[in-house]
Every structure is written in structure tokens, then in C-alpha cells.
Amino acid sequence: MSFSVVAALMVVVALVVLWTWRFVKWVWIKPKMLENYLRRQGLAGTSYTPLVGDIKRNVDMMMEARSKPIKITDDITPRLLPLALKMFNSHGKTFFIWIGPIPAIMITNPEQIKEVFNKIYDFEKAATFPLFRLLAGGLASYKGDKWASHRRIINPAFHLEKIKNMVPAFYHCCSEVVCQWERLFTDKESSSLEVDVWPWLVNMTADVISHTAFGSSYKEGQRIFQLQGELAQLIAQAFKKSYIPGLRFYPTKNNRRMKAIDREIDVILRGIVSKREKARETGEVLDDDLLGILLESNSGESQGNGMSVEEVMKECKLFYFAGQETTSVMLVWTMVLLSHHQDWQARAREEVRHILSDDNKPDIDSLSNLKVMTMIFNEVLRLYPPVAQLKRAVNKEIKLADFKPERFRDGLSKATKNQVSFFPFGWGPRICIGQSFALLEAKMAMALILQKFSFELSPSYVHAPQTVMTTRPQFGAHLILHKL
């Protein structure tokens, strides 16, 4: 055997040994070292299972939890976070579980939560599952200086003065749905009708974000919504299957479709962004929508500090997913809970009638004066947060039920006793940038609905909250609408 062949074989063997060592270190040695370290710190947790950790166990428990509905008065935690709840009950307020070979420490202490949310460079945004990044990348997934830069560029699009200009679009889209509901009452003698309001609210919030994010290009935006809806369903299906490491790389039918959808969304967004950029370069007045404001803000950055076209596209995807998703789930749970608590529905309607005239379109000032509505939304967000848990990552050693909206009468600070125990939109520097946008849109929708309808739970309603990126109703939201 020649020297060159022997040398080549030695290189191959060395590479195999190196990669085997790295794999073993990643799958076993490092996780076991971390497990021992955490236990020495006094933390309790599950025993590490090579490679999969607690992922399969968690998925199996979630599938079991989703197999049976609950009462509307029941705590939703067992359906959304069954493993975390089991660990909380058996190991106390602080414990760790395994996301594959990575330990995740669960904390519930308000002071610790405050510290984590404030120290964004010590506790960075945790990496999201790769499939989730197809829907919500951009600002939601960036860390450190890149996050700070993008946040600074995007901030102007969500200033209250800019959102004020979008209120007419809120009214147009929300009133269209209310009018369509009125047209469902074809029999003039009938004043009651069963409606699954969930798909209507999903389409309404998608229409709002299509108009406010893309302005004159809202029809292309609606196509993005259709594609993202299909993509979300495919991602949800992927998480229902038994956990197989690396399955997302296999050329399955669903994986090929997800890639095709992502490519089509990119083509649409690139076309919209390129058209706007050309218009700006020729001196045309840009639409005063989220994309237009973002591009204007981005153009003011010094060379090399602004966003690329691809990064702008990622932020547009996030606008669409987060803007549509959070508001739709907040509205659906508000309607469900107000159906169950008729006294609070009556109080909200009385406030709407007192503050808003039937003849005038609600504006930002009148919407801001809906105090009862604000209390109700806060209580809904407390009971049904859009995201059941928030994650942060550390790369160095760090120390670290009843429906009572009136608890928020005197504001969040008094309700929470100045503790970080209520954070439906996150907290600290990384608090959701679109919080004011979502709440104003939700107020507009509920004000218009309450003016025209009262509603109650249908006998066919099944209470089954589930996590599919956000906290959604598994079987829709079947309500009885009564025309006022």
C-alpha cells in the first residue's frame, strides 16, 4: 500500500474519531456534566435521556391532554403545559427539564423573572425550533446588538402617532365582519344564530394586518396570510408526530410543501419590498403603512447598519404572523369568557354605549377611554396568554383562576403589587413591540361587536384550549349571536 493511500486513510480515521468524539460530547458528556452541576446547585429535575431529553415525553403528554376537553372554569395549564405542571407539583417552583440535550430551568418567582427579562445580554433570547422560524423569525429571534439595531429601526412604525393613522383601517376591517354577521340573519323573524366566530376573527385580524402592513399591496398580503395559515397547520402536524431527531431534513411530503410555501412567501415579499424601494428611490411618496415606515426608518441608517432586503422580508413575516395571531386569540377568548360571564359582557356593552356614539367611528381617544374593556382584556390575557411560556438562554454561569377583571381597576402595578407576575406580551426591553397595536385593534373589534350583538356559549361549544404556536381553541368557538 502506497504512502499516499495510508496517509489518506489516517486522515479519514482521524476525522471519524473527531466527529464521533464531538457527537458523544454533545449527546452525552456535556449534558451529564450540566445535569450534575445543576443538581449540585440544589435544583431538581428529570434524568437526562440521550438525545431526545424530555421532548418525546412532553409531546406524548400534550397529545394525551388534548384528547379530552375541559370545563370552562378549569385551569388550562394541564392542557398547555402538562409536563411543566407535573414537575411543578412534584419538584416545587424551580426545576429543570431537557429540550433534547439542553437543560431548561423553569422559574416562577417574580423577582427572578424580572431579573431575567431585564438582563437581556445575560439571558438572551432562546433559540426557537427551526420550523417556527419559518413563521416568526426577525426581531423575535435576534439577540444582542443585532436585536438592538433592528428594534431601533422598527420602533417608529409602532409609535402611537403612527398607529393612530391606522385606526381607520381597523374600523374598516372590523366593521366589515360585523356587517357580514348581520347578513347571516336571513330570516327577519330570527334574532339568534349559531356561529363559529374563530375563523371569522382569524380572517378579520389577517385583513387588518394586510391593510396596515402592506397598504395598497394588501391583496398580496392576504395571499401571505393564506400561505402562513397552511404553513402553521403543517408545523402543528409535525409536532403531533413521534419525535425523530433530524426529521425536518427528510424529503417528506409535508417538508417539501413547507419549503415550497416558504419560497412562495419570499417571492411575494421580495416583489412588494422591491417595488417600494424603487418608488422611494424615484421620490414617490411611500404608503404610511408598517412597511413604508420601516423602509423610511431603515433608509436613515448609516451604510452597513441598516437591514438588508432579506432582513426586511423576515420582519414582514413577523409583522404578519405575530400581528394577526396574537389579536385573533385574544379576541376569541374574550368572546368565550364574556359568553360565560354575562354580567361583564353587559358592563362592557354599557361602557361602549356610554363612550361611543352609534353614528361616529371610534377613534383612538374614545378607544383609550374604554376602561372596563381594558380590565377585561387584561384578565383574559392573564387566564389565556397568547404564549404559554417564554424562554431565555444563558451562555455563562449566572445566579440567579377566578374571572375577576376588577383586579385591574387601578392599573397593572397595583394588581401585580409591582411584581413581574403578569407579562402576556413579555416584559423588559424585549416587551412586544406591537402591544399597543394589538390592544387598539382588539378594542375596535369588541366595541363594534358589542354594539350590534349579545352572545352566549352554544350547546355545541367544546372548551379545549391548545398550543399551536399560540393558545388556540382546538374545536373552534361556537357561540349563539343575538342581534340587538
C-alpha positions as CSV (number, residue, x, y, z in Angstrom):
1,M,0.0,0.0,0.0
2,S,1.4,3.4,-1.0
3,F,2.3,6.1,1.4
4,S,-0.4,8.4,0.0
5,V,-3.1,5.8,0.5
6,V,-2.0,5.2,4.1
7,A,-2.0,9.0,4.7
8,A,-5.5,9.3,3.3
9,L,-6.8,6.5,5.4
10,M,-5.2,8.1,8.5
11,V,-6.9,11.4,7.8
12,V,-10.3,9.7,7.3
13,V,-9.9,7.7,10.6
14,A,-8.9,10.9,12.4
15,L,-11.9,12.8,11.1
16,V,-14.2,9.9,12.1
17,V,-12.7,9.8,15.6
18,L,-13.0,13.6,15.8
19,W,-16.7,13.7,14.8
20,T,-17.5,10.7,16.9
21,W,-15.9,12.5,19.9
22,R,-17.9,15.7,19.2
23,F,-21.1,13.8,18.8
24,V,-20.6,11.8,22.0
25,K,-19.7,15.0,23.8
26,W,-22.8,16.8,22.6
27,V,-25.2,13.9,23.2
28,W,-23.9,12.5,26.5
29,I,-20.8,14.0,28.1
30,K,-21.8,17.7,28.2
31,P,-25.5,17.1,29.2
32,K,-24.4,14.8,32.0
33,M,-21.9,17.4,33.2
34,L,-24.6,20.0,33.2
35,E,-27.0,17.7,35.0
36,N,-24.5,17.1,37.7
37,Y,-23.8,20.8,38.0
38,L,-27.5,21.7,38.3
39,R,-28.1,19.1,41.0
40,R,-25.1,20.4,42.9
41,Q,-26.8,23.8,42.9
42,G,-29.8,22.2,44.6
43,L,-32.0,22.1,41.6
44,A,-34.3,19.1,41.0
45,G,-35.2,17.9,37.5
46,T,-35.7,14.9,35.2
47,S,-33.0,12.5,34.5
48,Y,-31.4,13.0,31.1
49,T,-32.4,10.7,28.2
50,P,-29.7,10.7,25.5
51,L,-30.5,13.0,22.5
52,V,-34.3,13.3,23.0
53,G,-34.3,14.6,26.6
54,D,-38.0,15.2,27.6
55,I,-39.2,16.1,24.1
56,K,-41.0,12.8,23.4
57,R,-42.4,12.6,26.9
58,N,-43.7,16.2,26.6
59,V,-45.3,15.6,23.2
60,D,-46.9,12.4,24.4
61,M,-48.3,14.2,27.5
62,M,-49.7,17.0,25.3
63,M,-51.3,14.6,22.9
64,E,-53.0,12.9,25.9
65,A,-54.1,16.2,27.4
66,R,-55.6,17.3,24.0
67,S,-57.6,14.0,23.8
68,K,-60.3,15.3,26.2
69,P,-61.9,18.7,26.7
70,I,-62.2,20.6,30.0
71,K,-64.7,22.8,31.7
72,I,-64.6,26.5,31.0
73,T,-64.0,27.0,34.7
74,D,-61.0,24.6,34.8
75,D,-57.3,25.7,34.8
76,I,-55.9,25.5,31.2
77,T,-52.3,24.7,32.4
78,P,-52.8,20.9,32.3
79,R,-53.7,21.1,28.6
80,L,-51.0,23.6,27.6
81,L,-48.0,22.6,29.8
82,P,-48.7,19.1,31.3
83,L,-45.0,18.2,31.9
84,A,-44.2,21.6,33.4
85,L,-47.2,21.3,35.7
86,K,-46.3,17.8,36.8
87,M,-42.8,18.9,37.6
88,F,-44.0,22.0,39.4
89,N,-46.3,19.9,41.6
90,S,-43.6,17.3,42.4
91,H,-40.4,19.4,42.4
92,G,-41.5,22.9,43.5
93,K,-41.3,26.3,41.9
94,T,-37.9,25.9,40.3
95,F,-36.8,22.8,38.3
96,F,-35.2,21.7,35.1
97,I,-36.3,19.6,32.1
98,W,-34.5,18.6,28.9
99,I,-35.1,20.1,25.5
100,G,-33.1,17.4,23.6
101,P,-29.5,17.6,25.1
102,I,-30.1,21.1,26.5
103,P,-31.4,21.6,30.1
104,A,-34.2,24.2,30.5
105,I,-34.7,25.7,34.0
106,M,-38.3,26.6,34.7
107,I,-38.7,29.6,37.1
108,T,-41.9,31.1,38.5
109,N,-40.5,33.5,41.1
110,P,-41.5,37.1,40.1
111,E,-38.2,38.6,41.2
112,Q,-36.2,36.1,39.2
113,I,-38.4,36.6,36.2
114,K,-37.8,40.4,36.4
115,E,-34.1,39.8,36.5
116,V,-34.1,37.5,33.5
117,F,-36.3,39.9,31.4
118,N,-34.2,43.0,32.4
119,K,-30.7,41.5,31.8
120,I,-31.1,40.8,28.0
121,Y,-27.4,40.3,27.4
122,D,-27.0,37.8,30.2
123,F,-30.3,36.0,29.5
124,E,-30.5,36.0,25.7
125,K,-33.5,35.0,23.5
126,A,-33.5,31.2,23.4
127,A,-33.2,29.6,20.1
128,T,-36.6,28.7,18.6
129,F,-37.3,25.5,16.8
130,P,-36.2,25.8,13.2
131,L,-39.7,25.2,11.8
132,F,-41.0,28.1,14.0
133,R,-38.5,30.4,12.3
134,L,-40.4,30.0,9.1
135,L,-43.3,31.9,10.6
136,A,-41.7,34.2,13.2
137,G,-38.1,35.0,12.7
138,G,-36.7,38.5,12.5
139,L,-36.8,40.6,15.7
140,A,-38.4,37.8,17.7
141,S,-35.3,35.6,17.2
142,Y,-32.4,38.0,17.1
143,K,-30.0,38.5,20.1
144,G,-27.6,41.2,21.3
145,D,-26.6,44.1,19.1
146,K,-28.5,42.8,16.1
147,W,-31.7,42.7,18.1
148,A,-31.0,46.3,19.4
149,S,-30.3,47.6,15.9
150,H,-33.5,46.0,14.4
151,R,-35.6,47.2,17.3
152,R,-34.4,50.8,16.9
153,I,-35.2,50.7,13.2
154,I,-38.7,49.1,13.7
155,N,-39.7,51.3,16.7
156,P,-41.0,54.2,14.6
157,A,-43.6,52.0,12.9
158,F,-45.2,51.4,16.3
159,H,-45.2,54.9,17.8
160,L,-48.7,55.8,18.9
161,E,-48.9,58.7,16.4
162,K,-48.3,56.2,13.6
163,I,-50.8,53.7,15.0
164,K,-53.3,56.5,15.2
165,N,-53.2,56.8,11.4
166,M,-54.1,53.0,11.2
167,V,-57.3,53.2,13.3
168,P,-59.5,53.9,10.2
169,A,-58.1,50.6,8.7
170,F,-59.0,48.9,12.0
171,Y,-62.6,50.2,11.7
172,H,-63.0,49.3,8.0
173,C,-61.9,45.6,8.5
174,C,-63.7,45.1,11.8
175,S,-67.0,46.7,10.7
176,E,-66.9,44.5,7.5
177,V,-67.0,41.4,9.7
178,V,-69.9,42.8,11.9
179,C,-71.8,43.6,8.7
180,Q,-71.3,40.1,7.4
181,W,-72.6,38.6,10.6
182,E,-75.7,40.8,10.3
183,R,-76.2,39.5,6.8
184,L,-76.2,35.9,8.2
185,F,-79.6,36.6,9.7
186,T,-81.6,36.0,6.5
187,D,-84.8,35.2,8.4
188,K,-86.1,38.6,9.6
189,E,-88.0,36.9,12.4
190,S,-84.9,35.2,13.7
191,S,-82.7,37.2,16.0
192,S,-80.4,34.4,17.1
193,L,-77.9,32.3,15.2
194,E,-75.1,29.9,16.0
195,V,-71.7,31.0,14.6
196,D,-68.2,29.6,15.0
197,V,-66.6,33.0,15.5
198,W,-63.0,31.7,15.5
199,P,-62.4,31.6,11.7
200,W,-64.1,34.9,11.3
201,L,-61.8,36.5,13.8
202,V,-58.8,34.9,12.2
203,N,-59.7,36.3,8.8
204,M,-60.6,39.7,10.3
205,T,-57.2,40.2,12.0
206,A,-55.5,39.0,8.9
207,D,-57.4,41.6,6.9
208,V,-56.3,44.3,9.4
209,I,-52.6,43.3,9.2
210,S,-52.8,43.1,5.4
211,H,-54.0,46.7,5.2
212,T,-51.8,48.2,7.9
213,A,-48.6,46.4,7.0
214,F,-48.8,46.5,3.2
215,G,-51.3,49.3,2.4
216,S,-52.0,49.2,-1.4
217,S,-50.4,45.8,-1.6
218,Y,-52.9,44.3,0.8
219,K,-54.1,41.7,-1.7
220,E,-50.6,40.2,-1.9
221,G,-50.6,40.4,1.9
222,Q,-53.8,38.3,2.0
223,R,-52.1,35.6,0.0
224,I,-49.2,35.6,2.5
225,F,-51.8,35.0,5.2
226,Q,-53.3,32.0,3.4
227,L,-49.8,30.5,2.9
228,Q,-48.8,31.2,6.5
229,G,-52.0,29.6,7.7
230,E,-51.2,26.4,5.7
231,L,-47.7,26.5,7.0
232,A,-48.8,26.8,10.6
233,Q,-51.0,23.7,10.2
234,L,-48.2,21.7,8.7
235,I,-45.9,22.7,11.5
236,A,-48.6,21.7,14.0
237,Q,-48.9,18.3,12.3
238,A,-45.1,17.8,12.5
239,F,-45.2,18.3,16.3
240,K,-48.0,15.8,16.7
241,K,-45.8,13.0,15.4
242,S,-43.4,11.0,17.4
243,Y,-40.1,12.8,17.9
244,I,-37.4,11.7,15.5
245,P,-34.2,13.8,15.6
246,G,-33.5,15.4,12.2
247,L,-36.9,14.5,10.7
248,R,-37.3,18.0,9.3
249,F,-34.4,17.3,6.9
250,Y,-36.1,14.3,5.4
251,P,-37.8,15.0,2.0
252,T,-41.3,14.0,3.2
253,K,-44.4,15.4,1.5
254,N,-45.1,17.8,4.4
255,N,-41.4,19.0,4.5
256,R,-41.4,19.6,0.7
257,R,-44.7,21.6,1.0
258,M,-43.3,23.7,3.8
259,K,-40.3,24.6,1.8
260,A,-42.5,25.4,-1.3
261,I,-44.7,27.7,0.8
262,D,-41.7,29.5,2.3
263,R,-40.3,30.1,-1.2
264,E,-43.6,31.5,-2.4
265,I,-43.9,33.8,0.5
266,D,-40.4,35.0,-0.2
267,V,-41.2,35.7,-3.8
268,I,-44.3,37.8,-2.9
269,L,-42.5,39.7,-0.2
270,R,-39.4,40.4,-2.3
271,G,-41.7,41.8,-5.0
272,I,-43.5,44.1,-2.5
273,V,-40.3,45.3,-0.9
274,S,-38.5,45.8,-4.3
275,K,-41.5,47.8,-5.6
276,R,-41.4,50.1,-2.6
277,E,-37.7,50.6,-2.7
278,K,-37.9,51.6,-6.4
279,A,-40.7,54.0,-5.6
280,R,-38.7,55.6,-2.7
281,E,-35.6,56.0,-5.0
282,T,-37.7,57.8,-7.6
283,G,-39.1,60.2,-5.0
284,E,-42.6,58.8,-4.8
285,V,-44.5,59.3,-1.5
286,L,-44.5,55.9,0.3
287,D,-47.6,54.5,1.9
288,D,-47.9,55.3,5.5
289,D,-48.1,51.7,6.5
290,L,-45.9,49.5,8.6
291,L,-43.7,48.5,5.6
292,G,-43.4,52.1,4.4
293,I,-42.4,53.4,7.8
294,L,-39.9,50.6,8.3
295,L,-38.3,51.3,4.9
296,E,-38.1,55.0,5.7
297,S,-36.5,54.4,9.1
298,N,-34.1,51.9,7.5
299,S,-33.0,54.4,4.9
300,G,-31.9,56.7,7.7
301,E,-29.3,54.2,9.0
302,S,-25.7,54.7,8.0
303,Q,-24.3,52.4,5.4
304,G,-23.8,48.9,6.8
305,N,-26.0,49.4,9.8
306,G,-29.4,49.1,8.1
307,M,-31.4,46.0,7.2
308,S,-30.8,44.0,4.0
309,V,-33.8,43.2,1.8
310,E,-33.8,39.6,3.2
311,E,-33.9,41.0,6.8
312,V,-36.8,43.4,5.9
313,M,-38.7,40.4,4.5
314,K,-38.2,38.5,7.7
315,E,-39.6,41.4,9.7
316,C,-42.6,41.5,7.3
317,K,-43.2,37.8,8.0
318,L,-43.1,38.5,11.8
319,F,-45.5,41.5,11.3
320,Y,-47.9,39.2,9.7
321,F,-47.7,36.2,12.0
322,A,-47.4,38.0,15.3
323,G,-49.8,40.8,14.4
324,Q,-52.6,38.5,13.2
325,E,-52.1,35.6,15.6
326,T,-51.9,37.5,19.0
327,T,-55.0,39.6,18.3
328,S,-57.2,36.8,17.0
329,V,-56.5,34.5,20.0
330,M,-57.1,37.4,22.4
331,L,-60.4,38.2,20.8
332,V,-61.7,34.7,20.6
333,W,-61.0,34.0,24.3
334,T,-62.6,37.4,25.2
335,M,-65.8,36.4,23.4
336,V,-65.8,32.9,25.0
337,L,-65.3,34.3,28.5
338,L,-67.8,37.1,28.1
339,S,-70.3,34.4,26.9
340,H,-69.8,32.6,30.2
341,H,-69.7,35.8,32.3
342,Q,-72.8,37.7,31.0
343,D,-72.6,40.3,33.8
344,W,-69.2,41.5,32.5
345,Q,-70.5,41.4,28.9
346,A,-73.3,43.7,30.0
347,R,-70.9,46.1,31.7
348,A,-68.6,46.2,28.7
349,R,-71.6,46.9,26.4
350,E,-72.9,49.7,28.7
351,E,-69.5,51.3,28.6
352,V,-69.3,51.1,24.8
353,R,-72.7,52.7,24.5
354,H,-71.8,55.5,27.0
355,I,-68.5,56.4,25.4
356,L,-69.1,55.6,21.7
357,S,-71.9,57.0,19.6
358,D,-73.6,54.6,17.1
359,D,-73.2,57.3,14.4
360,N,-69.5,58.0,14.9
361,K,-66.5,55.9,14.1
362,P,-64.4,55.1,17.2
363,D,-61.2,57.0,17.2
364,I,-58.0,56.4,19.3
365,D,-59.2,58.7,22.1
366,S,-62.6,57.0,22.6
367,L,-61.0,53.6,22.4
368,S,-58.4,54.6,25.0
369,N,-61.3,55.6,27.4
370,L,-62.8,52.1,27.4
371,K,-61.6,51.2,31.0
372,V,-63.9,48.3,31.6
373,M,-62.7,46.8,28.3
374,T,-59.1,47.2,29.3
375,M,-59.8,45.4,32.6
376,I,-61.5,42.5,30.7
377,F,-58.6,42.2,28.2
378,N,-56.0,42.1,31.0
379,E,-58.0,39.4,32.8
380,V,-58.4,37.4,29.5
381,L,-54.6,37.7,28.9
382,R,-53.9,36.5,32.5
383,L,-56.1,33.4,32.0
384,Y,-55.3,32.7,28.4
385,P,-51.9,34.2,27.5
386,P,-51.2,34.0,23.7
387,V,-47.9,32.3,24.5
388,A,-47.9,29.8,27.4
389,Q,-44.2,30.2,28.3
390,L,-41.3,32.5,27.4
391,K,-37.8,31.2,27.0
392,R,-34.3,32.7,27.5
393,A,-30.8,31.2,27.2
394,V,-27.6,31.7,29.2
395,N,-24.1,31.0,27.8
396,K,-22.2,31.6,31.1
397,E,-22.6,31.0,34.8
398,I,-25.5,33.1,36.1
399,K,-27.0,33.4,39.6
400,L,-29.8,33.9,39.5
401,A,-58.3,31.4,38.4
402,D,-61.4,33.1,39.1
403,F,-62.5,35.6,36.4
404,K,-62.0,38.9,38.2
405,P,-61.3,41.8,35.7
406,E,-61.8,44.3,38.6
407,R,-58.4,43.3,39.9
408,F,-57.0,45.6,37.2
409,R,-59.3,48.6,38.1
410,D,-56.4,50.6,39.4
411,G,-53.9,49.5,36.8
412,L,-51.3,46.7,36.4
413,S,-48.9,47.9,39.1
414,K,-51.4,47.7,41.9
415,A,-52.9,44.4,40.5
416,T,-49.5,42.8,40.5
417,K,-48.2,44.6,43.6
418,N,-45.3,45.8,41.4
419,Q,-44.1,42.2,40.8
420,V,-43.4,40.7,37.4
421,S,-46.3,38.2,37.5
422,F,-48.3,39.4,34.5
423,F,-46.5,39.6,31.2
424,P,-48.7,38.4,28.3
425,F,-46.6,40.5,25.9
426,G,-43.3,39.8,27.6
427,W,-41.5,42.3,29.8
428,G,-38.4,44.5,30.0
429,P,-36.5,45.7,26.9
430,R,-37.8,42.9,24.8
431,I,-41.5,43.5,25.5
432,C,-43.7,43.0,22.4
433,I,-43.2,46.0,20.1
434,G,-46.8,45.6,18.8
435,Q,-48.6,45.6,22.1
436,S,-50.4,49.0,21.6
437,F,-51.3,48.0,18.1
438,A,-52.9,44.7,19.2
439,L,-54.9,46.2,22.1
440,L,-56.3,49.1,20.0
441,E,-57.3,46.7,17.2
442,A,-59.0,44.3,19.8
443,K,-60.8,47.3,21.4
444,M,-62.1,48.4,18.0
445,A,-63.4,44.8,17.2
446,M,-65.0,44.2,20.5
447,A,-66.7,47.7,20.6
448,L,-68.3,47.2,17.2
449,I,-69.4,43.6,18.1
450,L,-70.9,44.7,21.4
451,Q,-72.9,47.5,19.7
452,K,-74.6,45.0,17.4
453,F,-74.7,41.7,19.3
454,S,-75.0,39.9,22.6
455,F,-73.6,36.4,22.6
456,E,-73.6,33.2,24.7
457,L,-71.9,29.8,24.5
458,S,-73.6,27.4,22.1
459,P,-74.6,23.9,23.4
460,S,-72.1,22.6,20.8
461,Y,-69.2,24.6,22.2
462,V,-66.3,22.4,23.4
463,H,-63.8,24.1,25.7
464,A,-60.4,22.8,24.6
465,P,-57.5,25.4,24.6
466,Q,-54.4,24.0,22.9
467,T,-51.0,25.4,21.9
468,V,-50.3,25.7,18.2
469,M,-47.7,28.4,18.3
470,T,-50.3,30.4,20.4
471,T,-53.2,29.4,22.7
472,R,-56.0,28.5,20.2
473,P,-59.4,26.8,20.6
474,Q,-59.0,23.2,19.4
475,F,-62.5,22.9,18.2
476,G,-63.4,26.5,17.3
477,A,-65.6,28.8,19.3
478,H,-69.3,28.1,18.6
479,L,-71.4,30.9,20.1
480,I,-75.0,32.0,19.8
481,L,-75.2,35.5,18.5
482,H,-78.3,37.6,19.4
483,K,-79.0,40.6,17.1
484,L,-79.6,43.7,19.2
